Amino acid sequence: LDLALTGGNKTVSITQQGSASHMASINLGGLATGLTLTQSGSTQQFYSITHSCATAGGCGTISVTQGQ
């Protein structure tokens, strides 16, 4: 997965399961964006995020779970 979003008021939910080879590179910019990322399966995982947000009301919630 390689994801780039700009703008705002988005909710992104990503699940990668299976037997390893998980990767994610996520780039978020703009207004509030919520992100939930879950990677499971037999070991290999990678995750990288760049989040650029400047709003008075906050920038959204980011939740990441990796592993079995």
Secondary structure, 3 states (H helix, E strand, C coil): CEEEECCCCEEEEEEECCCCCCCCEEEEECCCEEEEEEECCCCCCCCEEEEECCCCCCCCCEEEEECC
